[in-house]
Amino acid sequence: MKPARRPSNPLFSSGPCAKRPGWSLDSLDGALLGRSHRSKPGKAKLKEVIDLTRAVLAIPGDYRIGIVPASDTGAVEMALWNLLGARGVDMLAWESFGKEWVTDVTKQLKLPDVRLLQADYGKLPDLGQADFGRDVVFTWNGTTSGVRVPNGDWIPDDRQGLSICDATSAAFAMDIPWSKIDVATWSWQKVLGGEAAHGMLVLSPRAVERLESFQPDRPLPKIFRLTKGGKLIEGIFVGDTINTPSMLCVEDAIDGLRWALSIGGLQQLVRRSEQNLRIVAEWAEASPWAGFLATDPAIRSCTAICLRFTDPDVTALSADAQATFAKKLAALLETEEAAFDAGSYRDAPPGLRLWGGATVENEDMEAVLPWLDWAFATVKAELVK
Ligand SMILES: Cc1ncc(COP(=O)(O)O)c(C=O)c1O
């Protein structure tokens, strides 16, 4: 039977993610449009993003926070291009985005001393193998496999290398222990439901020390440059952006951060997201056809909730047929306006992916699950004879 009730917000995309509850275009009324981002009020807006970010995430006062171009990818690559090469580097990867950073380091930067610690979709590499005498690059939460690191305990406080973390689908939904992190990056388009285009770059004092003591032997386009004459360009970290940001996106980022504070800050953001995971986990436990791609609950993501098929009739199908099944399933959920963008990532094993970040209401996560059951049964009746 087709469920009677649809989620009131059926947006489950893993990026751009659903806007915060109650958001409308009116929320951007205060945007500083048609004015220079270098004007006094323009800089104040940019500084507000930085200050609110520090407040919500409890980022230590001696860490720099900058707004940089090109979304999370821009922020990650800026870090890799500026910082890597002083030491060997361990690259940890367990899904497509981590693998992109491996490609950057091996094929583009062509660094001579790279160790790859990789794992398949649904798993983590052995974190104990990461050597913090070297630099270590990792993704806190793998958005395409739904696998996150369980905590930061595997990162020593007295490390010599830098820990460089792509935290784009973790920041604002998971606790990130800042003492374990030298570089963190994310995009506004994820957990707070902002717009893409701009990235956030957080630097520890040790990362700044590296920037000021190590000159990489490679060209750096202006868009990547963080130092001038061997000194950090401090302006970037108080809102003096490298190039022109969208002040509409900036206003939206401020709106998301203010909303975060209004509901009780990071603790509440994490609670909302963890509850979304719990809701799906209870359902999946009883489901005859779906299970988590991440079999170990300790490493399951509360934002990118990735499901695979467990129904024997479906798992017996060829890989291509399973992919077709998954596509039909996601398409049916869209046609019914029950869930948009719930298909698994194109390179990931076939299944479903539901974003459970802080802007997704727990009731909507509850409401979508009967639709998954109905859609699965409908597609199975059509495709599996
Ligand atoms: C873990 C991870 N890294 C990087 C990216 C790329 O982000 P952006 O498109 O904001 O540059 C994504 C996007 O989903 C991601 O999930």
The ligand as an ORCA input file, in Angstrom:
! r2SCAN-3c Opt
* xyz 0 1
  C      33.784     14.501      1.304
  C      33.624     15.489      0.194
  N      34.689     16.150     -0.245
  C      34.589     17.060     -1.239
  C      33.396     17.338     -1.840
  C      33.326     18.347     -2.933
  O      32.669     19.444     -2.450
  P      32.384     20.763     -3.282
  O      31.539     20.342     -4.443
  O      31.673     21.608     -2.285
  O      33.687     21.309     -3.708
  C      32.239     16.682     -1.420
  C      30.936     16.948     -2.049
  O      29.953     16.308     -1.820
  C      32.366     15.741     -0.376
  O      31.290     15.104      0.070
*
